Amino acid sequence: MKKLEMKDLTEAEKAEIALLLQKAQANADHQLTNGERNKIREEGRLKIVADRAEAAKAASKLAREKAKERAKNQVLPDTFSWIDSVSNKFRSKR
């Protein structure tokens, strides 16, 4: 799968990563290095990818259940009836 970049994220997801950076900076006793920031951003992106996959899986499961429910509620005739399907008014007795 393609690596998720910052431009591919929604505003809420970007805010989530910014919040992770702020929390890490608050917990650190020094200024974060570029490597540390990049590591935190990468972990945030991986978490977002996992969340998106989980949401897609849940949506797929819900769609399958709805399809099963529609199929179960579908009304089908019990048996095939030739009397109902063939019009005898145009046929003569043979």
N, C-alpha and C positions, 0 to 999 in steps of 0.2 A: 504494500500500500504506500501511496505517496506521503511524504512527510508533511505534516500540517504546518503551515506558516501563519504568522501573525495576521497577514492580510486576508486569510481564509476564515478568520474567527469573527464571530458576531461581537457587538459592543459589550454584551453581558459577559461573554467569555474573556474578552480583553480585560474587562474590569476585574474578573476573577483572578486572572494572572497578576494584575497590578496589585491586588490585595495580598496575594501570596508573597510577592516581592516586599511589600510593606511590612508584613508580619515577620518575614525573615530578617529584614533590616532592623526591626525593633528588637528581635531576639539576639541579634549579633552585637558583640561589644566593639565592633570595628566597622568601617565602611566596607560594603560588599565588593568583591572583585568582579571583573567582567565574567570570569569563569563561573563564579558562584551564581551570578545573576542568570547566566545562560543555562546553567544546570537547573535552576528553579523554574525558568520559563519552559524548558524541555519537559520537566516533570508535569508542569501544568498542562502542556499540550497533550501529553500522553493520557493524563486524567480525563481531559475533554474528549479525546478520541474514544476512550473506554466508555464514557458516559453516552456519547452519541451511538456507539455500537449497542449498548444496553437499551437505549431508547428505540433503536431500530428493531431490535429483537423483540421487545415488548409490543411494538406496533404490528410487527409481522404475526406474532402470536394472536393478537386481538383480531386481526384481519382473517386469519385462518378460522378462529372460533366463530366469527360472524358468518363466514362462508358456510361452515358446517351447519350453523343454525338456519340459514336461508335454505340450504339443501334439505334439511330435516322438515322444514315447514312447507316445502313445496308440495302442491296438491297434484297428484298424478292419478289417472284412472286406474282402477284395480286390475282390470283385464281388458284386452282388446275385444271389441264387439264388431263383427261384420255387419250386423243389422244397422248399427249407427253409422258405419263408414260408407256403406254402399247404398246408393239411391236406386230403388227398384222401379220407380215410376216410368223410366224410359225403356225398360226391358219387358219383352213379352214372355208369356209362359212358353217354355220349351219342352 
